[in-house]
């Protein structure tokens, strides 16, 4: 009998399993010995989730905008991993529906995935910060046990902030020496699974900054070291950065969104290293260099 079976027979539901973080959270729950019969995945559609079904995981249909579908999906569930929905949608309504339906359905504990904020910061990242604050307030006043996990930017998504061909075009960002302590989506999902499958996390918050903090200037140096090819680094204005993205075909509102994140990195919004993630994982997280080297190792040399 696994530790989870000894402690609780309640079912765990993970929302957003059609996405990388949600699906990876389910995978890590199974790796930790939680029986597949006690794990449920929530998605708006079952297509593409055959691998979870093959592992014995029940996939329930539910949409954050369809309250009744959430009530049905949460029936018989003890814990819910509320994977935050994407930007440029009505996150306020969706998260409110999920928390309220969870309470009505008899769920005991909700874990919510928010974006890390620097203590005392008044910075508002468009499409994210205000809905996170709202969701946290709703959850804390719901009467449910809660855990809030604050995510840094993903190690495996930092390349979104600079040119796809850095060895040819260099790094040109509205930043200089501001640092970020990133973690991979898989590491964060593993932390979710640890919280969901072990006791003692009720009414707590965790800042899941990674073990290694880097700036964009550091990233240019690391990329140079990895391939022995120079990667130039240039600090540009936020307007130049945003205009450059739009010139590459990025919609203006998405360009503004990415610019806001790059500026937040420069301001140190995501550099806090609490050690929470290391403690949950029982190890240090991958550095940007380690992650990038492991990624390149999986790419044929002629395509690098």
N, C-alpha and C positions, 0 to 999 in steps of 0.2 A: 504494500500500500504506500502510495506517495505521501509526502508531507502534506500536500494540498488536500488529499482525500481524508487524512487524519483530522485536519483542522476544519474542513468545511465541505459540504456536499453541494453548496450553491453553485449555480452556473455563472460563467463569465461571458459577457457579450462584448465584442469589439466592433465598433462602428467603422465604416469606411474601409472595409477589407478589399475593395477593388483598387485601393491605392497602396503604395509601397509601405508606408508606416503601419497601416492597419493590418495588412497581410503578414508583414514581418512580425508584428506583435503576436499574432496567432501562432505563427511558426515557433516563436520562442516560448510561448506557453506550453506547447507540446513538448519541446526539448526539455523543459523544466519538469516534465512528468505529470502535468495536468492532463487527465484523460480527455481524449477528443470528445467523448460524450458530454463533457461538462463545458465545452467551449462552443460558442456560437459566433458566427460572423454576420454582420449586418451590411447589406448593400442594396442599392436601388435596383440592381439587376443581378441575375445569377450567372449570366454569360461571363466566361473568363475565369470562373472560380471553381472549375471542375477539380483542380488540384486540391483545394481544401475539402471538398466533398469526398474525394478519394481517400483522404486521411481520416475520414469519419467525423469531420466538423460540419455541424448543421449550419446552413446559410439561410438566413431569414431575409425576406424582402421588407424594406422600409425606406421611407424618404423623410428627411428632416422637415420638409414642408407639409407632409401628410401625417397629421397628429394621430389619427386612428391607426395608421400602419405602424407607428412607433409603439403605441399601446399593445398591439398584437405581438410585435417583435420582442418587447421587454417582458412579456409574461413569463413568470417562473425564473427570472434572472436575479441574481444576487448582486453582481458587480457589473458596471458598464464602463468601458473605456471609451470616452467621448473624444474621438479623433476630430479635431477642429476642421470645419469645412473650409474650402478654398476662398481666397480673396475674390472680389468682384461678384459676390453673391450676397444675399441678405443673411449675413452671419448672425445678426441679432435674433431674427425670428427662428432660424434653424436651431440654434443652440438653446434658445428658450423652450422651444417645443420639446427638444430631446430631454432636458432636465425635468420639465414639468411632467412629461409622459413617464419618465423613469420613476418619479415620486408616486404618481397615480398608480403605476403598475406594481408597486411594492419593492422596487429596487432599493438596496440598502446603501450602496457606495458608488459614487461616480468619480472617475479619474479624468481630469480635463487637461488637454494639451494646449498650453498657451505659449506665447513668444516671450523670451526673456526681456526684462526691462531693468535698466540700471536704477539702483535705489535712489529715490528722490528726483528721478528724471521726469521732466514734463514733456519729453519728446513724444509726438504722435506720429506713428507710421501709418500712412493712409491704408484703409481697408483692413487693418489688423488691430491696432492698439485699443481703439474705442470699443470694438466688439469684444475683445478679450476682457477688458475691465467690466463691461456689462455682464458677460457670461460668468465671470468669477463672483460678481455680486449676487447674481441669481442663484448660483450654486451654493454659496455660503449661507444664504438666507432660506434655502429650500428645506432645511431640516434633515437632509441627507448627509451621511458621512461623505467627505470629499477629500480628494488629493489633487493638488494642482502641480503639474510638471512644466517648468519653464524651459522651452527649447531655445538653444542658440541657432544661428544659421547652420545648415548642414555642410559638413566637410565635403561631401560628394556633390554639392551644388555651388561651391564657391566659384567654380569656373564660369557660372552664369554671369558673373559680374565683370568679366573681362573678355577680351577678344578670343574667338574660338581658335585662332592661330597665334598664340602669344609669342612663339619663336620667330614668327615673321613680322608681327605687328606690335609686339610689346604689350605691356599693361598700361592703359590710360584710364585712370579712375579719379573721382573727386575725393581723394584720400591721400594720406601720407604715412604717418606712423601709428594711427589708431589701430588697436588690436582687437581680434575676435577670438574667442575660445570655442571653436566649432566641434561638432560630433557628427558621426555618420548617422543616417537614418536607421541603419540596422542596430547600432549601439543604443540609440534612444528607444527603439522598439524593444530591445532586450531589457532596458530599464523599466519600461511599462510592464512587461511580463513579470518582472521581479516584484513590482509593487502589487500587481493583481493577484499573484499567487502566494504571497506571504503576508502574515499579519503585521499590525503595528504601524500602518501608514495612514490611518484615518485622521482627517482634519490637519494634514500637514502639507507643506509646500516644499518643492525641491527645485533648485536651480541647476540645470543639467549642462553647465558649461563643461567643455572638454578639458583634457589634461595639458594641452599645448596651445598657447595663444600666439597668433601670427597677425601681421599687418599685410597689406597688399604689397608693400615694399619687400617684406620678408618672402612673400610668395614668388615674386620675380626672382629673388636670389635662389630660392629652392628649386624653381623650374630650371634655372641656369645650371645648378649643381647636378640635377638629375640627368640631363642629357649632354652637359658640357657645351651647350650652345647658349650664347647670351640672350637674355630676355630684358629688354629695356623697360624702365619704369618712369612714367610721366604723370605728375599730378595736374589734373585739369579741373575746370570749374564744373559745378553741378549742371549748369546750363549746357556746357559743351558736351558733357557726358550724356545727358538726356537727348540732346539734338542728334548726337552720333547714333544712339540706339534707334531713334525714329528714322534716320537715314538708312538704317539697315532693314527697315520694314517692321520694327516693333511698334505696336499701337501706342499713341501718346500716353494713355493712362497707365499702360504697363511700363513704359519708359520712366514715367514719374514714380511709379511704385518701386522699381529697381533702384532708381537714384536715391530714393528715401532710405532704402536699406544700406546702400553704400555709404551714405552720409552718416547713418547711425553707427555703422562699423567704425568709421573714423572718429566718432564722438565717444567711443568706448562703451556703447550701449550693451554689447554682448561679450565683454571681456571678463566678467566676473567668474571666478573659479572657486566654487564652494566646496568642491570635493564630493558633492552628493552623487554625481554620476559614477565616479570611481568606486565609491562605497557600494552602490547598487550593483555594479558589474563585478566588483572584486578584482579590478585591474585598471590600469591606465587605458585611456582611449588612444586610438591611432592618431599619430601626428599627420599633418597635411602631407608631409614628405612621404611617410610610410604608406598612406592611402594612395597617393599619386603613383608611387613606384609599383605598388601592387596592381593598380589599374593598367599601367603601361605593360606590365608583365603578361597581361592577358590579351594584349593587342599585337598582332603580327608586326614584325619590325618594319615591313614595307608599307604599313598603314600608319605608322606613328608619325 
